[in-house]
Each structure stands twice: as C-alpha cells, then as structure tokens.
Amino acid sequence: MKPEITFDDFRKVDIRTGTIIEVTDFPKAHKPAYQLTIAFGDLGIKKSSAQITGLYTKKDLLQKQIVAIVNFKKKQIANFLSECLVLGVANNNGEIVLLKASKKALKNGKQVN
C-alpha cells in the first residue's frame, strides 16, 4: 500500500467524466497503446495515451464515457503529448480495465470527487 494521504491531498486530484471521441493506434509507444481524444464538456478536448489494447478495440472505445484525472502535468510519451490520465485497474492477467460510471448519468466534464 502507498503512504496514507489526507482528504486535502485527495481534493487536489481533479477527476472528471469524459467521452472518447477518437481512437487511433499508437505504434511508437513502448507497450501496445491507443491515442485517445476525449471530450470533457466545458473543459474542452484532451488527449491521453492508454495501454488498453488487450481488452478493448478501437470500436469498443469510441463514444465510451470514461473517468480521468485532468489536472496532471502534460507528459510526453514518444511523439505524443498526454494531457490527462484515464483511470483503470489491472485484472488478474495484468490487462487494464477502464473505470467508468455504472450508467451514463454524468455530464462530460462533471467533477467526480
């Protein structure tokens, strides 16, 4: 387990819902990944790299509402600038399963926390 944090630490994390509007292959990534373009409502459009090719096809992901952290510093990954972190957890095979709302009930860009 990682070190304990305070509620104030958690409140610094900006978790929002967004809808994936474009998915492309990312052949320059070290591990298989997609480049995602995600609409976050009033926050606009952000891009992210996601190593989720094991469980999801590009078709599966298009128009899927996801949960992401939108206030990380941008990160250069190969020739791509990732602007947010799409949230997921590893399954028993080490593949990433996306976190999402159980129903499409949240407006894109709505804060989760």
Secondary structure, 3 states (H helix, E strand, C coil): CCCCCCHHHHHCCCEEEEEEEEEEECCCCCCCCEEEEEECHHHCEEEEEECCCCCCCHHHHCCCEEEEECCCCCEEECCEEECCEECEEECCCCCEEECCCCCCCCCCCCECC
